[in-house]
Every structure is written in structure tokens, then in C-alpha cells.
Amino acid sequence: MNQDSIEDPHQGRSQNPGGNSNSTIAAADRAGRVALPKPHSLFRYAPALLLLVAGVADSMQSADADLWGHVRFGQVMLGTGHLIRADIFSY
């Protein structure tokens, strides 16, 4: 008997103590069936999928033609502390 191998009394096979007995190829039950790897959950990819969906949805948006007018009105309202009743930026 080789010094590196140890006889397994339960399965009648020799095992290498330095080898990886937890690998998919080496892991077999008593009937000789090989264990398949555990399937990965799709929840693992959920953050990337959400970012992709948000990016695609946002790329279809266009800015309002009067966006900077709305920003300027908001700045004036914040600066004065009052709502604007009349259009102060018209001719």
C-alpha cells in the first residue's frame, strides 16, 4: 500500500488526503451518482438588471424645452421665499 493513499473501508476505494474530495467530479454518493453543482439564483443578477432597465427607460426621455426657465423660476422663489404670481421673465 502506498503511503500517500488511505484505504476507505466504506467505499472500497483509495482516497488521496491532499486531494479535493469536495469537487463535483470526486463527490459521488453510494449509488455512484455524481452530484451536480448547485444552480445559481437569478436574484444574483437583479441589481444589474434593474440598472439596465433604468438606463434604457431613461435614455428614451427628453428634456422639457423650458427646463431652464423652470429652474430659474425655482431659484427666484427660493431666493424671495414667495410664490411667483406673474411671469417676470416675459417681454
QUIDAWO-V995369 format. One record per backbone hydrogen bond with DSSP energy under -1.0 kcal/mol. CO is the residue of the C=O (numbers start at 1). NH is the residue of the N-H. Records with the same first field share a line. If there is no record, write none. Layout:
CO: NH  NH
This chain:
6: 15
8: 12
13: 8
15: 6
16: 19
19: 21
23: 27
27: 35
29: 32
33: 29
41: 44
42: 45
45: 49
46: 50
47: 51
48: 52
49: 53
50: 54
51: 55
52: 56
53: 57
54: 58
55: 59
58: 61
64: 67
66: 70
67: 71
68: 72
69: 73
70: 74
71: 75
72: 76
73: 77
74: 78
75: 79
76: 80
77: 81
